[in-house]
Structures are given as structure tokens and as C-alpha cells.
């Protein structure tokens, strides 16, 4: 039996008015009368005394009213408990990210989230881009962070922010004192690149082709930390997201230089399973990510001056 029947009868008994009971429940006065008759037929008793000038409950009606109030109280309490449970932020939160984002951009958000929701245990794995998509799709992770997010079957993706891509070299390199460098000047440089199958590498290759520039990578790596160390040691150059250079810039071991090209911005995006609400912990974490409220001001003074 629908709880609406109990509510209609309770409202009728408490207001002693068919019209008011109908108004409270968004139905017609005739519908209220029909529902009461249906209840009487179901239980084989009279619930109300029908008089021209008065309204009263029978003994059976008073018993039914008490039961209706108890039932509605339980239902209301259940609704409140379920709403409260849906807002409890606890449990595990499993994330995956490409290394450059996971090491250099994600931690500020996970630390803040841990302060806000200490009952949530966050697990983060660092994977290659294709593996991030696979982990989210299979349910091994609830959300992933990648560069150059792209649509995939069963997944939703969205751009959260964009990173500036900069030329990176050692302090002793001839380009280290330049304020801006055009892509064409890299043709003669020892260039350290990302692996050919990574989205960032593919985007840089497109930028080189669009500019009519031919760069032959001397070495290729799938790990941004390895790229940085190789640039430091070999006197080479590379193009990396500025967000990944905070430690090296502070230590003076690598110098970021602005690139004279409008395409030097890398989108960082979120990957989640399509049509899945996710846990309360995931929903709160995504709200934090989407707010960008913790996004640091990453451009160096040198780049800001230009």
C-alpha cells in the first residue's frame, strides 16, 4: 500500500476536512473520498462517520489513524537516515593519475581534502595515460587525472585547468638567459622528448609541424622525472609543464623559458565513469578539484614579466 494513502487519511482526520486534505496532498476532493472508501473496502470496516454537518472517526478509524501516524513516522525517519548516510564522507577514495599531474599538481588537493575529511583514506597510483583510462573504466579507480583528456566509451572527461608549457634547460645553457624562445631555435638543440605514444608528446609534435619546425629527439622517456634529470646532466633542452618544475626552479638546477607560440598550454582533465554518481567522498573531492580554489600561481617572476 502506498504511504500516500496513510498521509491522506491522517491529514483528513487531523483537519476534519476533505477539501483541506485534498489541498495538502495535491489531489482532488473526490480523490480523497475515493481513497478513504478504498481503505474501508480493503479492511472491511468503516473508518469515518459520515454526517451532513459533522466529521468524526469510528473506533476503527482512530486505530487506523494511530497506525498511519506510526507508519509515516517510520518512513520520515528512514528518509532522514538515508539522506544522512548519503552525506557521510568516509571510506576509501582511489585515484589514478599520470606522473606529472599526480606528483606535482594533485597533492595540494589531496592534502586539503585529508584535512577536511580525515575519515577518508586516499589511495593514488601513478600510471601511463592509457592505463589511467583503463583503471577508471574497470572500476579499479574512481577517478583519474590525465593530460589532454579525450572521450572514451563508458567514460566522461572534462578539462579542469591548463598548464603552461615552457622550454627547460640548465642554467649554463645558451638559452637560459633568454626571455622568450621561438620553436625554430630548437632545431639545432639536443632535445629530450616524451615517449612517442604519450598525449603530451603527440601535442608537441603537432605544434612543431604547425610551426614548420623539425626537432629530432636525442632521447625519449615516459617519465617526466627522468626527462628532467637528463636535461640537467646532458646540457640538453626539453619542453615540460611549468607546474613540474617547482623544486628545480627553487634549487636553480633548471631554468624555464617562455616559448613564443600560442599553443604552449597543456589541458589537464578529469576522467570518471559515465552515469555513475560515485561515493560521497568522490563527489566532495570532485567539487574541490572543479573549484580550482587551490590552484597555485605557477608562473615564475621571469615569465610574469613578459
Residue pairs with C-beta under 8 A, 6 or more apart in sequence:
1 42
3 71
3 72
3 75
4 25
5 35
5 38
5 39
6 67
6 68
6 71
6 72
7 25
7 68
7 72
8 21
8 25
8 27
8 32
8 35
8 36
9 35
9 36
9 39
9 47
9 64
9 65
9 68
10 65
10 68
10 69
10 72
11 20
11 21
11 24
11 25
12 18
12 21
12 32
12 36
12 48
13 57
13 61
13 65
15 21
15 24
16 55
17 55
18 29
18 32
18 33
19 29
21 32
22 28
22 29
22 31
22 32
25 32
36 47
36 48
39 47
39 64
40 46
40 47
43 60
43 64
45 58
45 60
46 58
46 60
46 61
47 57
47 58
47 60
47 61
47 64
48 55
48 56
48 57
48 58
48 61
49 55
49 56
49 57
49 58
57 65
86 280
87 280
88 280
89 117
89 119
89 120
89 280
89 281
89 284
90 117
90 119
90 120
90 280
90 281
91 119
91 120
91 121
91 279
91 281
92 120
92 121
92 122
92 123
92 281
93 113
93 120
93 121
93 122
93 123
93 142
93 279
93 281
93 282
93 285
94 123
94 125
94 140
94 141
94 142
95 106
95 110
95 122
95 123
95 124
95 125
95 141
95 142
95 143
95 144
95 145
95 285
96 102
96 124
96 125
96 126
96 127
96 131
96 132
96 135
96 136
96 140
96 141
96 143
96 144
96 145
97 106
97 124
97 125
97 126
97 127
97 132
97 144
97 145
97 146
98 126
98 127
98 128
98 129
98 132
98 145
98 146
98 147
99 126
99 223
99 224
99 225
100 147
100 200
100 224
100 240
100 241
100 243
100 244
101 145
101 146
101 147
101 268
102 124
102 126
102 145
103 126
103 224
103 225
103 244
104 241
104 243
104 244
104 246
105 145
105 163
105 243
105 268
106 124
106 145
108 294
108 296
109 285
109 288
109 289
109 294
110 122
110 124
112 288
112 294
113 120
113 122
113 284
113 285
113 288
114 120
114 122
116 284
116 288
117 281
117 284
120 281
125 135
125 141
127 135
128 198
128 222
129 146
129 147
129 198
129 199
130 197
132 141
132 144
132 145
132 146
132 271
133 144
133 146
133 152
133 155
133 271
135 141
135 144
136 142
136 143
136 144
136 155
136 271
136 272
136 273
137 152
137 154
137 155
137 273
139 273
142 272
142 273
142 278
142 279
142 282
143 270
143 271
143 272
143 278
143 282
143 285
143 286
144 270
144 271
144 272
145 160
145 268
145 269
145 270
145 271
146 157
146 199
146 268
146 269
146 271
147 163
147 199
147 200
147 241
147 266
147 267
147 268
147 269
148 199
148 200
148 202
148 203
148 266
148 267
148 269
149 157
149 158
149 159
149 267
149 268
149 269
149 270
149 271
150 157
150 199
151 157
152 271
154 273
154 274
155 271
155 272
155 273
155 274
156 271
156 272
156 273
156 274
157 269
157 270
157 271
157 272
158 269
158 270
159 267
159 268
159 269
160 268
160 269
160 270
160 289
160 290
160 292
161 267
161 268
161 292
161 295
162 265
162 266
162 267
162 268
163 241
163 242
163 243
163 265
163 266
163 267
163 268
163 298
164 241
164 242
164 264
164 265
164 266
164 298
164 299
164 303
165 204
165 239
165 240
165 241
165 242
165 259
165 264
165 265
165 266
166 239
166 240
166 241
166 242
166 245
166 256
166 257
166 258
166 259
166 264
166 303
167 175
167 181
167 186
167 237
167 238
167 239
167 256
167 257
167 258
167 259
168 228
168 231
168 237
168 238
168 239
168 240
168 245
168 254
168 255
168 256
168 257
169 175
169 176
169 231
169 236
169 237
169 254
169 255
169 257
170 176
170 231
170 232
170 235
170 253
170 254
170 255
171 252
171 253
171 254
171 255
172 235
173 235
173 237
173 255
175 181
175 185
175 189
175 237
175 257
176 255
176 257
178 257
179 257
179 258
179 302
179 305
179 306
180 257
180 258
180 259
180 260
180 306
181 257
181 258
181 259
181 260
182 259
182 260
182 261
183 207
183 208
183 211
183 213
183 259
183 260
183 261
184 211
184 212
184 213
186 213
186 215
186 237
187 213
187 214
187 215
189 215
189 236
189 237
190 218
190 234
190 235
190 236
190 237
191 215
191 216
191 217
191 218
191 236
191 237
191 238
192 217
192 218
192 219
192 220
192 221
192 227
192 230
192 231
192 234
192 236
192 237
192 238
193 201
193 204
193 215
193 217
193 219
193 220
193 221
193 227
193 238
194 200
194 201
194 204
194 220
194 221
194 222
194 224
194 227
195 201
195 220
195 221
195 222
196 202
196 220
198 222
200 241
200 266
201 220
203 266
204 239
207 261
207 263
207 264
208 214
208 215
210 263
211 261
218 234
218 236
219 230
219 236
221 227
221 230
224 240
224 244
227 238
227 240
228 238
228 240
228 244
228 245
228 248
228 254
230 236
230 238
231 237
231 238
231 254
232 248
232 253
232 254
239 259
239 264
241 266
242 256
242 298
242 299
242 300
242 303
243 296
243 298
245 254
245 256
246 298
248 254
249 255
249 256
249 300
256 300
256 302
256 303
258 303
258 306
270 286
270 289
270 290
272 278
272 282
272 286
277 283
278 286
288 294
